[in-house]
Amino acid sequence: MDKHHSIKDIQFKNGYLVLNIDGEEKSFKLSEISERLDKASDPERMQFVISPSGYGIHWPLIDEDLSIDGLLGIHHSPKLEEYIA
């Protein structure tokens, strides 16, 4: 399995989700990325699972998933052969 990202140090500070992604600290305003995380309690926020591939994070108590590529603004285009029938 290819590793998409290395995710470490998940924290919540002053209305932000703060992550270390691939060795760089990144902050994301909760109200802009997830209404569920923004409204969640601290215990709900601290129960998360990082996907083994580093593709995303799942919060089972609030049924929320975030894609790391989505947070970073990385867009993937389907390969041309997927359009050819």
Secondary structure, 3 states (H helix, E strand, C coil): CCCCCCEEEEEEECCEEEEEECCEEEEEEHHHHCHHHHHCCHHHHCCCEECCCCCEEEECCCCEEEEHHHHHCCCCCCCHHHCCC
